[in-house]
Amino acid sequence: MAGKGEEEVIRVSEGMVYVRVRVVPRARKATIDGVHGNALKVRVTAAPVGGAANRALTALLADVLNISPRQVRLVHGERSREKVVAVVGLSPQEVARRLGLTLPAQGL
């Protein structure tokens, strides 16, 4: 059974997998803290200056997902803590598994 909100964190549209994230910049340690509300909470050590936090976010997600950073693209929220990233080359189920999330079997 999916945790509350986990099915809303990952969605598919036109063959792309989108992940909703809430970024906490200037964190002591870069981590993924699981689902909070309807977004994946991600802490990055970079400051939100000059796109550094966005680059840190995509690099961390690529590392956790074990894919190239080019396969993770920020598509919404460049100047906001609430962001949407696109993941290319993985199924929604595989993205969820690698992020430690559970999705409903009939979901995506």
Secondary structure, 3 states (H helix, E strand, C coil): CCCCCHHHHEEEECCEEEEEEEEECCCCCCEEEEEECCEEEEECCCCCCCCHHHHHHHHHHHHHHCCCHHHEEEEECCCCCEEEEEECCCCHHHHHHHHCCCCCCCCC
